[in-house]
Amino acid sequence: MEVAIVLSRHNSRKEARMLISAAKTLGERKISLWYFSNSIEGMNKLPVDDIIWMPISEDFLPYQLLPALKERYDEFSPDVLIFADDYTGNNLAVELSYYINGTYIKGVTDIKKLFSGYLFAKRVYGLHLESQREYNSPPYLLSIAKDSFEEIRGDGLPNIKKIKNTTFKASRNRKFIIHKKEKDRDLADFEVVLIGGRGIGSKNNAKSLVYLAKLMGAGVGATRPAIYNGWFDLSCLVGASGKSVSPKLCMVFGASGCMPLLLGIKKSQKIIAVNIDPYAPIFDNCDVGLVDDCNKVIKSLIERFESCGSNRSELVHKDFKVK
Ligand SMILES: Cc1cc2nc3c(=O)[nH]c(=O)nc-3n(C[C@H](O)[C@H](O)[C@H](O)COP(=O)(O)OP(=O)(O)OC[C@H]3O[C@@H](n4cnc5c(N)ncnc54)[C@H](O)[C@@H]3O)c2cc1C
């Protein structure tokens, strides 16, 4: 299996050497550098097996690199892609992760190879704690926290392949940037907002939530973990680091109700929360609470909305018990 390190001309050789060290901890595998830059100077003797060089002359936004990145992914299908923990790296990782149904982990500080998978560590809660978690469903898209790994020493003689006709501009082909219509219309403008949390559990379930939102004419928001898992677009982030909403109705599915999220939804006129944990903090901060599997509730709401066509009066509240 191959591991790909994705870098652009904004990254230094020092950073590249650090990311190669991180890639080496994944075990014996072929390491490729996928490099977006007008010049390969400085990177051509790095100790990797291959360099896929995609010349780009103008300055760029991360999304403009996505088509080329996707092409390379379709060609080589590495099970791990490593990015720098910077604006371009994290944006590329989260967007590609959505497209390839991968697991995106931001700011990885340590990697351990296990018998069946990997242990990835990262800092959480304002960098005060380190969390370690076992993962066993690739592909993984990791952004590596700065200075987490020693820079690898020495040079190499990589095979360099220059991609002549790289596809850059994504503006005409943005089909993998989801919720385009919702993105165009600001989340703050919707009267009803549906928010998906980690309890949504998968990208397919996230798609069901998006479909329900479409049926209800609602906007879609998401918590940070649900976005970092690649289930929702980055633009859906609601909370302290994302958008604040103040709809007439905010429905929160599978989110615990941590303070950063509450800051983004507290101005909603009514909050309905669905969570399997009766002690989830969201139940202290909502008007109506339902202790249930959120995906079952989403499914039954979809059935109700689909069956009633345009006659949608009194639909939502019949399904919910007041706390
Ligand atoms: C500086 C900083 C800024 C942050 N900014 C934001 C921000 O802007 N927005 C944000 O969202 N987070 C932000 N966070 C992260 C925040 O602290 C929480 O980690 C995050 O909100 C938790 O998201 P969650 O509720 O989806 O996940 P979790 O806390 O893991 O909760 C998942 C919930 O889903 C429930 N669940 C599981 N399965 C099901 C099911 N089948 N049906 C129903 N319920 C289920 C569980 O009981 C649990 O309550 C920030 C953190 C920091 C440190």
The ligand as an SDF file (V2000), in Angstrom:
LIG
                    3D

 53 58  0  0  0  0  0  0  0  0999 V2000
  -11.6450   25.9040   20.8120 C   0  0  0  0  0  0  0  0  0  0  0  0
  -12.7540   24.9510   20.4110 C   0  0  0  0  0  0  0  0  0  0  0  0
  -13.7020   25.3850   19.5110 C   0  0  0  0  0  0  0  0  0  0  0  0
  -14.7300   24.5250   19.1300 C   0  0  0  0  0  0  0  0  0  0  0  0
  -15.6650   24.9490   18.2580 N   0  0  0  0  0  0  0  0  0  0  0  0
  -16.6980   24.1510   17.9290 C   0  0  0  0  0  0  0  0  0  0  0  0
  -17.7430   24.5890   17.0740 C   0  0  0  0  0  0  0  0  0  0  0  0
  -17.7570   25.7100   16.5870 O   0  0  0  0  0  0  0  0  0  0  0  0
  -18.7520   23.7370   16.8160 N   0  0  0  0  0  0  0  0  0  0  0  0
  -18.7890   22.4660   17.3320 C   0  0  0  0  0  0  0  0  0  0  0  0
  -19.7410   21.7280   17.0470 O   0  0  0  0  0  0  0  0  0  0  0  0
  -17.8150   22.0260   18.1310 N   0  0  0  0  0  0  0  0  0  0  0  0
  -16.7730   22.8400   18.4390 C   0  0  0  0  0  0  0  0  0  0  0  0
  -15.8140   22.3690   19.2550 N   0  0  0  0  0  0  0  0  0  0  0  0
  -15.8690   20.9680   19.6740 C   0  0  0  0  0  0  0  0  0  0  0  0
  -16.8010   20.7910   20.8580 C   0  0  0  0  0  0  0  0  0  0  0  0
  -16.0750   20.9920   22.0600 O   0  0  0  0  0  0  0  0  0  0  0  0
  -17.3700   19.3610   20.9030 C   0  0  0  0  0  0  0  0  0  0  0  0
  -16.3020   18.4360   20.8350 O   0  0  0  0  0  0  0  0  0  0  0  0
  -18.3340   19.0870   19.7740 C   0  0  0  0  0  0  0  0  0  0  0  0
  -19.3360   20.0840   19.6900 O   0  0  0  0  0  0  0  0  0  0  0  0
  -19.0140   17.7470   20.0240 C   0  0  0  0  0  0  0  0  0  0  0  0
  -19.6940   17.3970   18.8630 O   0  0  0  0  0  0  0  0  0  0  0  0
  -20.8310   16.2550   18.9060 P   0  0  0  0  0  0  0  0  0  0  0  0
  -21.8520   16.6630   19.8840 O   0  0  0  0  0  0  0  0  0  0  0  0
  -21.2390   16.0000   17.5150 O   0  0  0  0  0  0  0  0  0  0  0  0
  -20.0090   14.9810   19.3820 O   0  0  0  0  0  0  0  0  0  0  0  0
  -20.0190   14.2340   20.7850 P   0  0  0  0  0  0  0  0  0  0  0  0
  -19.7400   15.1600   21.9100 O   0  0  0  0  0  0  0  0  0  0  0  0
  -19.1440   13.0510   20.6300 O   0  0  0  0  0  0  0  0  0  0  0  0
  -21.5350   13.7480   20.9680 O   0  0  0  0  0  0  0  0  0  0  0  0
  -22.1410   12.7950   20.1710 C   0  0  0  0  0  0  0  0  0  0  0  0
  -23.5220   12.5930   20.7610 C   0  0  0  0  0  0  0  0  0  0  0  0
  -24.2500   11.7340   19.8930 O   0  0  0  0  0  0  0  0  0  0  0  0
  -25.0520   10.8910   20.7010 C   0  0  0  0  0  0  0  0  0  0  0  0
  -25.3780    9.7480   19.8760 N   0  0  0  0  0  0  0  0  0  0  0  0
  -24.5680    8.7420   19.4680 C   0  0  0  0  0  0  0  0  0  0  0  0
  -25.2340    7.9040   18.6510 N   0  0  0  0  0  0  0  0  0  0  0  0
  -26.4850    8.4100   18.5370 C   0  0  0  0  0  0  0  0  0  0  0  0
  -27.6460    8.0110   17.8260 C   0  0  0  0  0  0  0  0  0  0  0  0
  -27.6460    6.9280   17.0320 N   0  0  0  0  0  0  0  0  0  0  0  0
  -28.7750    8.7540   17.9540 N   0  0  0  0  0  0  0  0  0  0  0  0
  -28.7910    9.8440   18.7420 C   0  0  0  0  0  0  0  0  0  0  0  0
  -27.7250   10.2760   19.4350 N   0  0  0  0  0  0  0  0  0  0  0  0
  -26.5920    9.5720   19.3240 C   0  0  0  0  0  0  0  0  0  0  0  0
  -24.2080   10.5840   21.9170 C   0  0  0  0  0  0  0  0  0  0  0  0
  -25.0390   10.2020   23.0010 O   0  0  0  0  0  0  0  0  0  0  0  0
  -23.5220   11.9270   22.1480 C   0  0  0  0  0  0  0  0  0  0  0  0
  -24.2700   12.7280   23.0410 O   0  0  0  0  0  0  0  0  0  0  0  0
  -14.7850   23.2110   19.6590 C   0  0  0  0  0  0  0  0  0  0  0  0
  -13.8160   22.8030   20.5730 C   0  0  0  0  0  0  0  0  0  0  0  0
  -12.8160   23.6430   20.9470 C   0  0  0  0  0  0  0  0  0  0  0  0
  -11.7850   23.1580   21.9250 C   0  0  0  0  0  0  0  0  0  0  0  0
  1  2  1  0
  2  3  1  0
  2 52  2  0
  3  4  2  0
  4  5  1  0
  4 50  1  0
  5  6  2  0
  6  7  1  0
  6 13  1  0
  7  8  2  0
  7  9  1  0
  9 10  1  0
 10 11  2  0
 10 12  1  0
 12 13  2  0
 13 14  1  0
 14 15  1  0
 14 50  1  0
 15 16  1  0
 16 17  1  0
 16 18  1  0
 18 19  1  0
 18 20  1  0
 20 21  1  0
 20 22  1  0
 22 23  1  0
 23 24  1  0
 24 25  2  0
 24 26  1  0
 24 27  1  0
 27 28  1  0
 28 29  2  0
 28 30  1  0
 28 31  1  0
 31 32  1  0
 32 33  1  0
 33 34  1  0
 33 48  1  0
 34 35  1  0
 35 36  1  0
 35 46  1  0
 36 37  1  0
 36 45  1  0
 37 38  2  0
 38 39  1  0
 39 40  1  0
 39 45  2  0
 40 41  1  0
 40 42  2  0
 42 43  1  0
 43 44  2  0
 44 45  1  0
 46 47  1  0
 46 48  1  0
 48 49  1  0
 50 51  2  0
 51 52  1  0
 52 53  1  0
M  END
$$$$
